[in-house]
């Protein structure tokens, strides 16, 4: 059964039980997001360290990260196409969560490069399925709603809160109870998310069209003229963001470890950035609605370029803590702007493919970043990687702004 969100009407009192029931799937989707980010926050900073413990080779670390991202390229658009073909989103959320649970158990059992390779393949395919299904379903629910930027920012706040909470504790858990315990906790979180997602239902198509940000209602030709430069700018921004963040953050824990930080300190610094996003998500969503999607997307890339450069310039406390708060501003702006653009880029019938296309382009950025991250560190050191990442982010920020002048040949 498909459900649609009611549009609030001025003068209505307390929401009726019927209206509350219509909002239930969106609340459940937020609960699932919370569980997923509890899991990813628990292990994100520890995966590179786990791989290094098993392989003892930065080159193999880069290879595994590249394979993980390559699977995302193949799976992203494929899952989106299949979601549109079937007219379903929920099965991809369910399957993705089950796959993530298996992957986190795989990290517990892996003792060789090959076993880690299989684990990363499962993780990449599962995360792509979850992301495509959940973002497309979210888009189905918020399509046609006003203030989408703020709504998406509020939704994403719960992910940042969950990620920050487990990032804050995962390093301590690893140091005190053992480096594999966080992976067991992550598997439990995604298992809980799987149980919650059983209650999800498909959303009905929006009753009115979604007009791209900055556009106006009109014929299909007008909407295509307005929407295509936004889509091109979105794809450039997503590619650049994933390129820089994967290249840098795939070895960021190793960089901090090389300058003397413990696992507890590393995860707490990461948690600081995530928890700082909690009050910022709605604020960035408001700015996305007021200023526009493309300017905020470009701003996020420019700020992250400065952040990456600052890691090299001021790696010591307390300055790196300030840098992490600034990173939260960039991350909040990017997520709200890119989510809003993705929702607005296509109709219900094409939303799965658009979501998959955005995910695939992000995975291309991940592959490029993964292939260069550990490799650059091994060849020229952390300094070269951070300088290159900063320059790439700033260049992509300019490209996003210039995309407004793009015209179909």
C-alpha positions, 0 to 999 in steps of 0.5 A, spaced: 500 500 500 502 506 498 501 512 502 502 520 501 504 525 506 498 530 508 499 537 506 498 542 513 492 546 512 492 553 516 487 553 521 487 545 523 488 543 530 492 537 532 493 532 527 488 527 526 490 520 527 489 519 520 494 524 518 499 521 524 499 514 520 500 518 514 507 521 517 509 514 520 513 511 514 517 518 514 518 517 522 520 510 521 525 512 515 528 517 520 529 511 525 532 507 520 537 512 518 539 513 525 540 506 526 545 506 519 549 512 522 550 509 529 553 503 525 557 507 520 559 512 526 561 506 530 566 503 524 568 509 519 574 511 523 576 504 524 575 500 517 582 503 515 586 501 521 582 494 521 585 493 514 592 496 516 592 491 521 590 485 517 594 487 510 600 492 513 600 495 506 597 502 504 597 500 497 592 494 499 588 499 503 587 503 497 586 497 493 580 495 497 577 502 498 577 503 490 574 496 489 569 498 494 567 505 490 567 501 484 562 496 486 558 503 488 559 505 481 556 498 478 550 498 483 548 505 484 545 506 477 543 499 477 539 499 483 536 506 481 533 503 474 531 497 478 527 501 483 523 505 478 522 499 473 519 495 479 516 501 482 518 499 489 523 502 494 522 499 500 525 492 498 532 496 497 532 499 504 531 492 507 536 488 502 541 493 503 541 493 511 541 486 511 547 486 507 551 491 511 549 487 517 553 481 513 559 486 511 560 488 519 560 481 521 565 480 515 570 485 518 570 480 525 572 474 521 577 477 516 584 474 516 586 476 509 586 481 503 581 476 500 576 476 505 577 483 506 575 484 499 569 480 499 567 484 505 568 490 502 564 488 495 558 486 500 558 492 503 559 497 497 553 493 494 549 493 500 550 501 502 548 502 494 542 499 495 540 502 502 542 509 499 538 509 493 532 506 496 532 510 502 533 517 498 528 515 493 523 513 498 524 520 502 524 524 495 517 521 494 515 523 501 517 530 500 516 531 493 511 537 493 512 539 500 514 547 501 521 548 505 524 542 502 531 544 504 529 545 512 525 538 512 531 534 509 536 538 513 531 536 519 531 529 517 539 528 516 540 531 523 538 524 526 543 521 522 549 526 524 547 525 531 547 518 531 554 518 527 557 523 532 554 519 538 558 512 536 564 516 533 565 519 540 565 512 543 567 507 538 575 509 539 574 508 547 570 501 546 576 499 541 581 501 546 578 498 552 574 492 549 578 490 543 578 493 536 573 488 533 568 490 538 565 496 534 564 492 528 560 487 532 556 493 535 555 496 528 552 489 526 547 489 531 545 497 529 544 495 522 540 489 524 535 493 528 535 498 522 532 491 518 527 490 523 524 497 523 524 497 516 519 492 515 514 497 517 516 501 511 511 502 506 511 505 499 509 512 498 504 515 493 507 519 487 506 527 489 499 530 487 503 536 484 509 537 480 516 538 483 519 545 480 526 545 480 529 550 485 530 557 481 525 554 476 517 556 475 511 552 473 511 551 465 512 546 459 517 541 459 521 545 455 522 550 460 523 545 466 528 542 462 532 548 460 532 550 468 533 543 471 539 541 466 544 546 469 542 544 476 543 537 474 550 538 471 552 542 477 549 537 482 553 532 478 560 536 478 559 537 486 557 530 488 563 528 484 568 533 487 566 532 494 566 524 493 573 525 490 576 529 495 573 526 501 574 519 499 582 521 498 583 524 504 578 521 509 580 514 507 587 515 510 585 521 515 585 516 521 592 514 519 595 521 518 592 523 525 595 516 528 602 518 524 602 525 528 601 522 535 593 521 536 590 515 539 584 511 536 580 514 542 582 521 540 581 520 532 574 518 533 573 523 538 575 529 533 571 525 528 565 525 533 566 533 534 565 534 527 558 530 526 555 532 533 557 539 530 552 538 524 546 537 529 544 544 530 547 546 523 543 541 518 536 545 519 540 552 519 543 550 512 537 547 510 534 554 511 539 557 507 539 552 501 531 554 501 533 562 501 540 562 498 539 557 493 541 550 492 547 551 487 550 557 491 550 552 497 553 546 494 559 551 491 560 554 498 560 547 501 566 545 496 570 551 497 569 550 505 572 543 505 577 545 501 580 550 506 578 545 511 583 539 508 588 545 507 588 546 514 589 539 516 596 540 514 597 547 516 594 546 524 594 539 525 595 540 533 590 541 538 586 546 539 586 548 532 584 542 529 578 541 533 576 548 530 577 545 523 572 540 525 567 544 527 568 548 520 568 541 517 561 540 520 559 547 516 561 544 509 558 537 510 551 540 513 551 545 507 553 539 502 548 534 504 542 539 504 543 542 498 545 535 494 539 532 497 534 537 495 537 537 488 536 530 487 529 530 490 528 536 484 531 533 479 526 528 476 519 525 477 516 519 481 517 515 475 525 517 474 527 518 481 530 512 482 534 513 476 536 520 478 538 518 485 542 512 482 545 516 477 547 521 483 550 515 487 554 512 481 557 519 480 559 519 487 562 512 486 566 515 481 569 520 485 570 515 490 574 510 486 578 516 483 579 518 490 581 511 493 585 510 487 589 516 489 589 517 496 593 511 499 597 511 493 599 519 494 601 517 501 605 512 499 609 515 493 609 522 496 607 523 503 600 526 507 602 533 505 602 532 498 595 528 498 592 534 503 595 540 498 592 536 492 585 535 495 584 542 497 586 545 490 581 540 487 575 542 492 576 549 490 576 548 483 570 544 483 567 549 487 568 554 481 566 549 476 559 548 480 558 555 479 560 555 472 555 550 470 549 555 470 552 557 463 551 550 461 547 548 455 545 542 451 549 541 445 
